[in-house]
Amino acid sequence: QVQLVESGGGLVQAGGSLRLSCAASGRTFSRYHMGWFRQAPGNEREFVGFISWSDAVTRVADSVKGRFTISRDNAKNTVYLQMNSLKPEDTAVYYCAAQQKVGVLYEYWGQGTQVTVSS
């Protein structure tokens, strides 16, 4: 079992920055690939970014490319989402999730953290 807790959300003006954190506890965090997702009201949940267990592979959605970056610190059991140049359309609840194998469902999810970007 892996427990995930997101933090770092809040209200920010357009053009501002936030860094989200996802702290993991339970089984060996370093063995899990991690993803970030978001869901805005009335919208489906969408993929934001991915980082492999070893940090060797990262990718982000085209909608956030050049603005968001993902990193992880396995010693701290934490994955981060650095969000720069935020836009009102980035407003959503952001979730982190963990998977042991690429291509299978994410097995564990956090409770989410709200990010609101004002224009």
Secondary structure, DSSP 8 states (H G I E B T S, - for coil): -EEEEEE--EEEETT--EEEEEEEEES-GGGSEEEEEEE-TTS--EEEEEE-TTSS-EEE-GGGTTTEEEEEETTTTEEEEEE-S--GGG-EEEEEEEESSTTS---EE---EEEEEE-
